[in-house]
């Protein structure tokens, strides 16, 4: 059995388009022939599910108390007992198919209390490895090529679980001072994980997002990112209302019938980043492509 490649999207800041990047990279990987599972740990609001028109069904199951087991359940001590009781249905019930050829494990309100619950576990290695254990034992046998985990926009115990399990981080950043400093802070956190637990998490791709190439500020920050992260910088994603409109309609911009030029450019950039990411998470040798941040 070949273990799927795992990736987590994360930066310790909200509003950078992290979930949008996760959704579009997932679809781009699927269009490239990969079997993809997206796992939403980003919070009870279920933005990843909304991207694929799943949230109404998920919300209905929550309101009708037909939402057990759910993604928060897999972190509990009782998960193995649940699997013994329900068999294959325990995992199957977590996974939802989409119209864009990827599968999703939706977020759940139980994630709200999960950080505190994990904090009550004395052993750090047990506290941070629960998602890894779940993916290894119950998801890897399902045969996915890529498992992409969307993490909260804050550093907490859930975040560390996602990074520990994925070992590869994709970081969406906007053009700004705060985003640049948060990226540096993330690098320091990854170094601490390696030093403290021997868990190496690679910074696999930095994705400049919501970039307006007409502005001087965007061009200046693209140059700074290029200089600081030449080996892992992806193609910049243009700011596009069409991406937002598509999400509101329950799909990605890949599923827009007649996309605008900006929408087409966004699709092209996501596809290029997905292909580059495939190389980076499957090879041990670093990939250096500084031309990936050109302003065209």
KAWOFEN-V855674 format. One record per residue. N is the residue number from 1. RES is the residue in one small letter. OMEGA is omega as a letter, one per 40 degrees, with the letter a starting at -180 (999 if undefined). NEAR is the number of other ideal C-beta (glycine too) atoms within 8 Angstrom. Layout:
N:RES:OMEGA:NEAR / N:RES:OMEGA:NEAR
This chain:
1:x:i:4 / 2:x:i:3 / 3:x:i:6 / 4:x:i:11 / 5:x:a:11 / 6:x:a:14 / 7:x:i:16 / 8:x:i:15 / 9:x:a:16 / 10:x:i:14 / 11:x:a:13 / 12:x:i:10 / 13:x:i:9 / 14:x:i:5 / 15:x:i:5 / 16:x:a:13 / 17:x:a:11 / 18:x:a:14 / 19:x:i:13 / 20:x:i:12 / 21:x:i:15 / 22:x:a:14 / 23:x:a:14 / 24:x:i:14 / 25:x:i:16 / 26:x:i:13 / 27:x:i:16 / 28:x:i:15 / 29:x:i:16 / 30:x:i:13 / 31:x:i:9 / 32:x:i:10 / 33:x:a:4 / 34:x:i:9 / 35:x:a:8 / 36:x:i:16 / 37:x:i:16 / 38:x:i:15 / 39:x:a:11 / 40:x:i:15 / 41:x:a:15 / 42:x:i:13 / 43:x:a:10 / 44:x:a:9 / 45:x:i:6 / 46:x:a:14 / 47:x:i:12 / 48:x:i:16 / 49:x:i:14 / 50:x:i:11 / 51:x:a:12 / 52:x:i:15 / 53:x:a:10 / 54:x:a:14 / 55:x:a:10 / 56:x:i:7 / 57:x:i:8 / 58:x:a:14 / 59:x:i:9 / 60:x:i:8 / 61:x:i:9 / 62:x:a:10 / 63:x:a:6 / 64:x:a:7 / 65:x:i:6 / 66:x:a:5 / 67:x:a:9 / 68:x:e:6 / 69:x:i:10 / 70:x:a:10 / 71:x:i:14 / 72:x:a:11 / 73:x:a:12 / 74:x:i:12 / 75:x:a:12 / 76:x:i:8 / 77:x:a:3 / 78:x:a:7 / 79:x:a:12 / 80:x:i:6 / 81:x:i:7 / 82:x:i:11 / 83:x:i:11 / 84:x:a:7 / 85:x:a:7 / 86:x:a:10 / 87:x:a:7 / 88:x:a:6 / 89:x:a:7 / 90:x:i:13 / 91:x:a:11 / 92:x:a:7 / 93:x:i:8 / 94:x:a:10 / 95:x:i:10 / 96:x:i:11 / 97:x:i:5 / 98:x:i:11 / 99:x:a:7 / 100:x:i:11 / 101:x:i:8 / 102:x:i:13 / 103:x:a:11 / 104:x:i:16 / 105:x:a:11 / 106:x:i:14 / 107:x:a:14 / 108:x:i:12 / 109:x:i:6 / 110:x:i:11 / 111:x:a:13 / 112:x:a:7 / 113:x:a:8 / 114:x:a:12 / 115:x:i:9 / 116:x:i:7 / 117:x:i:10 / 118:x:i:14 / 119:x:i:8 / 120:x:i:6 / 121:x:a:8 / 122:x:a:5 / 123:x:i:6 / 124:x:a:7 / 125:x:i:7 / 126:x:a:9 / 127:x:a:14 / 128:x:a:13 / 129:x:a:11 / 130:x:i:12 / 131:x:i:14 / 132:x:i:10 / 133:x:i:8 / 134:x:a:12 / 135:x:a:12 / 136:x:a:9 / 137:x:a:8 / 138:x:a:12 / 139:x:a:13 / 140:x:i:11 / 141:x:a:7 / 142:x:i:8 / 143:x:i:5 / 144:x:i:12 / 145:x:a:9 / 146:x:i:15 / 147:x:a:14 / 148:x:a:16 / 149:x:i:15 / 150:x:a:14 / 151:x:i:14 / 152:x:i:9 / 153:x:i:12 / 154:x:i:7 / 155:x:i:6 / 156:x:a:8 / 157:x:i:11 / 158:x:i:13 / 159:x:a:13 / 160:x:i:12 / 161:x:a:17 / 162:x:i:14 / 163:x:i:15 / 164:x:a:15 / 165:x:a:13 / 166:x:a:13 / 167:x:i:10 / 168:x:a:13 / 169:x:i:15 / 170:x:a:16 / 171:x:i:13 / 172:x:i:13 / 173:x:i:15 / 174:x:a:11 / 175:x:a:13 / 176:x:a:8 / 177:x:a:5 / 178:x:a:7 / 179:x:i:13 / 180:x:a:13 / 181:x:i:8 / 182:x:i:12 / 183:x:i:12 / 184:x:i:8 / 185:x:i:9 / 186:x:i:14 / 187:x:i:9 / 188:x:i:8 / 189:x:i:9 / 190:x:i:12 / 191:x:i:8 / 192:x:i:8 / 193:x:i:14 / 194:x:a:11 / 195:x:a:5 / 196:x:a:6 / 197:x:a:9 / 198:x:i:4 / 199:x:a:9 / 200:x:i:7 / 201:x:a:13 / 202:x:i:8 / 203:x:a:12 / 204:x:i:11 / 205:x:i:13 / 206:x:a:13 / 207:x:i:14 / 208:x:a:15 / 209:x:a:13 / 210:x:a:10 / 211:x:i:13 / 212:x:a:8 / 213:x:i:9 / 214:x:a:4 / 215:x:i:8 / 216:x:a:5 / 217:x:a:8 / 218:x:a:13 / 219:x:i:10 / 220:x:a:9 / 221:x:i:12 / 222:x:i:14 / 223:x:i:8 / 224:x:i:9 / 225:x:i:14 / 226:x:a:11 / 227:x:a:6 / 228:x:a:7 / 229:x:a:9 / 230:x:a:9 / 231:x:a:7 / 232:x:a:11 / 233:x:a:13 / 234:x:i:15 / 235:x:a:10 / 236:x:i:14 / 237:x:a:15 / 238:x:i:12 / 239:x:a:6 / 240:x:i:13 / 241:x:a:5 / 242:x:i:13 / 243:x:i:13 / 244:x:i:8 / 245:x:i:8 / 246:x:i:13 / 247:x:i:14 / 248:x:i:6 / 249:x:i:7 / 250:x:i:9 / 251:x:i:13 / 252:x:i:13 / 253:x:i:13 / 254:x:a:12 / 255:x:i:9 / 256:x:a:10 / 257:x:a:3 / 258:x:a:3 / 259:x:i:11 / 260:x:i:7 / 261:x:i:6 / 262:x:i:11 / 263:x:i:14 / 264:x:i:9 / 265:x:i:10 / 266:x:i:15 / 267:x:a:12 / 268:x:i:8 / 269:x:i:13 / 270:x:i:15 / 271:x:i:11 / 272:x:i:11 / 273:x:i:15 / 274:x:i:12 / 275:x:i:10 / 276:x:a:14 / 277:x:i:15 / 278:x:i:12 / 279:x:a:9 / 280:x:a:14 / 281:x:i:12 / 282:x:a:6 / 283:x:i:7 / 284:x:a:2 / 285:x:i:4 / 286:x:i:6 / 287:x:a:9 / 288:x:i:6 / 289:x:a:6 / 290:x:i:8 / 291:x:a:5 / 292:x:a:10 / 293:x:i:13 / 294:x:a:5 / 295:x:a:7 / 296:x:999:2
